[in-house]
Amino acid sequence: MFLSIIYASLLSSSHAADGGSILSGEWQSTMQTVSFDISPTNVGCTEEQIQANECDFDEIQSSITSSYKINIQQTEVPEGLFYSLIPFHYNYTDDKDYSRYPMSNVTYAEAALFANILSQVTGKGLCYSIESDKHSDCLNGLQTLKILNNYRYGDVSSTLVKSCKELFSNRDLSVTLAKSDCTGWRLPTENEWEFIAQKIKTISKQTTHYADSHSKNSNNEIDAKTRRVTDGSPDPNGLYNFYGNVWEWTNTPYSVDREEKEYSNLYSVRGGCYLDSEKAMRSTNRYAYPKDQGWSCLGLRLLYSN
């Protein structure tokens, strides 16, 4: 059992329904989850749909072959939650105006690191293996610290801060999912994301943040930004902004046929963002992004398995 990282005023002794400790205070609502029973099915489009131009060429069908339960965050990870656990991140800000907006500009490795830290905070096992001595230095040090809510670099040892900062400044870390049946926090696979998306039958501006005619300025240019992670209304599944707002990282390396991993540096991201049109807000829509790069239109949403 991993020791919990103790953040004063951020962690409480209360327990969620699954028995794990939860974050208290203003970020508790962003840690609420929605449960889904994954079951064998097909996702993606048939060859006939692709040939009829009903789907893009890479939206090829894929199969889910097992049954299990997942619990996915109701919202995208907001900046405030991310920085409350990782105040040593190189983009750290305590700007309260943006704390409720989705965290973006994070690489795949940084998303995995955040998931590992969140797993420790909530008493879950780590899902990701990260090849860096700074990873163990940073996490082992954090296990024994009491970091105050008004944390600043001077509050902890310079050695720990250096290890953590170096870890997060390496945008090309080697990250692997330790085991597919881990019970800690992790990113969804591409198929898991699409399984959930298939259950969203209708799209509206209340539940989905995308670009339309009202998003454009007098020069017919899109003039919009992300919205807070709990803005709008939840969809019928209870999820906020599952489509739109920001694209979301998945655990799946991108390939055109969803089988051969010919693009080792690209990972699949899903959901579309506030710059995309309503047409992009569909369950089969795929996009690839370099794993060692961040983007203002790309964030994350985590889940854990039972």
Secondary structure as the mmCIF struct_conf table of DSSP 4:
data_model
#
loop_
_struct_conf.conf_type_id
_struct_conf.id
_struct_conf.beg_label_comp_id
_struct_conf.beg_label_asym_id
_struct_conf.beg_label_seq_id
_struct_conf.end_label_comp_id
_struct_conf.end_label_asym_id
_struct_conf.end_label_seq_id
HELX_LH_PP_P HELX_LH_PP_P1 PHE A 2 ILE A 5
STRN STRN1 ILE A 6 TYR A 7
TURN_TY1_P TURN_TY1_P1 ALA A 8 LEU A 10
STRN STRN2 LEU A 11 HIS A 15
TURN_TY1_P TURN_TY1_P2 ALA A 17 ASP A 18
BEND BEND1 GLY A 19 GLY A 19
STRN STRN3 SER A 21 LEU A 23
HELX_RH_3T_P HELX_RH_3T_P1 GLY A 25 TRP A 27
BEND BEND2 GLN A 28 GLN A 28
HELX_RH_3T_P HELX_RH_3T_P2 SER A 29 MET A 31
STRN STRN4 THR A 33 ILE A 38
BEND BEND3 PRO A 40 PRO A 40
STRN STRN5 THR A 41 VAL A 43
BEND BEND4 GLY A 44 GLY A 44
STRN STRN6 CYS A 45 CYS A 45
HELX_RH_AL_P HELX_RH_AL_P1 GLU A 47 GLN A 51
TURN_TY1_P TURN_TY1_P3 ALA A 52 ASN A 53
BEND BEND5 GLU A 54 CYS A 55
TURN_TY1_P TURN_TY1_P4 PHE A 57 ASP A 58
STRN STRN7 ILE A 60 ILE A 60
STRN STRN8 SER A 62 ILE A 64
STRN STRN9 TYR A 68 GLN A 73
BEND BEND6 GLN A 74 THR A 75
HELX_LH_PP_P HELX_LH_PP_P2 GLU A 76 VAL A 77
STRN STRN10 PRO A 78 PRO A 78
HELX_RH_AL_P HELX_RH_AL_P2 GLU A 79 LEU A 85
TURN_TY1_P TURN_TY1_P5 PRO A 87 PHE A 88
BEND BEND7 HIS A 89 HIS A 89
TURN_TY1_P TURN_TY1_P6 TYR A 90 ASN A 91
HELX_RH_3T_P HELX_RH_3T_P3 LYS A 96 TYR A 98
TURN_TY1_P TURN_TY1_P7 SER A 99 ARG A 100
BEND BEND8 TYR A 101 TYR A 101
STRN STRN11 PRO A 102 PRO A 102
HELX_LH_PP_P HELX_LH_PP_P3 MET A 103 MET A 103
BEND BEND9 ASN A 105 ASN A 105
HELX_RH_AL_P HELX_RH_AL_P3 TYR A 108 VAL A 121
TURN_TY1_P TURN_TY1_P8 THR A 122 GLY A 123
STRN STRN12 TYR A 128 ILE A 130
HELX_RH_AL_P HELX_RH_AL_P4 ASP A 133 GLN A 143
TURN_TY1_P TURN_TY1_P9 THR A 144 THR A 144
STRN STRN13 LYS A 146 ILE A 147
TURN_TY1_P TURN_TY1_P10 ASN A 149 ASN A 150
HELX_RH_3T_P HELX_RH_3T_P4 TYR A 153 ASP A 155
BEND BEND10 VAL A 156 VAL A 156
HELX_RH_AL_P HELX_RH_AL_P5 SER A 158 SER A 169
TURN_TY1_P TURN_TY1_P11 ARG A 171 ASP A 172
STRN STRN14 VAL A 175 LEU A 177
BEND BEND11 ALA A 178 ALA A 178
TURN_TY1_P TURN_TY1_P12 SER A 180 ASP A 181
BEND BEND12 GLY A 184 GLY A 184
STRN STRN15 ARG A 186 ARG A 186
HELX_LH_PP_P HELX_LH_PP_P4 LEU A 187 THR A 189
HELX_RH_AL_P HELX_RH_AL_P6 GLU A 190 ALA A 197
TURN_TY1_P TURN_TY1_P13 GLN A 198 LYS A 199
TURN_TY1_P TURN_TY1_P14 LYS A 205 THR A 207
STRN STRN16 HIS A 209 HIS A 209
HELX_RH_3T_P HELX_RH_3T_P5 SER A 213 SER A 215
STRN STRN17 LYS A 216 LYS A 216
TURN_TY1_P TURN_TY1_P15 SER A 218 ASN A 219
BEND BEND13 ASN A 220 ASN A 220
STRN STRN18 ILE A 222 ILE A 222
TURN_TY1_P TURN_TY1_P16 VAL A 229 THR A 230
BEND BEND14 GLY A 232 GLY A 232
TURN_TY1_P TURN_TY1_P17 PRO A 236 ASN A 237
BEND BEND15 GLY A 238 GLY A 238
BEND BEND16 TYR A 240 TYR A 243
STRN STRN19 GLY A 244 GLY A 244
BEND BEND17 ASN A 245 VAL A 246
STRN STRN20 TRP A 247 PRO A 253
TURN_TY1_P TURN_TY1_P18 VAL A 256 ASP A 257
BEND BEND18 ARG A 258 GLU A 260
TURN_TY1_P TURN_TY1_P19 SER A 264 ASN A 265
STRN STRN21 LEU A 266 ARG A 270
BEND BEND19 GLY A 271 GLY A 271
TURN_TY1_P TURN_TY1_P20 TYR A 274 LEU A 275
BEND BEND20 ASP A 276 ASP A 276
HELX_RH_3T_P HELX_RH_3T_P6 GLU A 278 ALA A 280
BEND BEND21 ARG A 282 ARG A 282
TURN_TY1_P TURN_TY1_P21 SER A 283 THR A 284
STRN STRN22 TYR A 287 PRO A 290
TURN_TY1_P TURN_TY1_P22 LYS A 291 ASP A 292
TURN_TY1_P TURN_TY1_P23 SER A 296 CYS A 297
STRN STRN23 LEU A 298 GLY A 299
STRN STRN24 LEU A 303 SER A 305
#
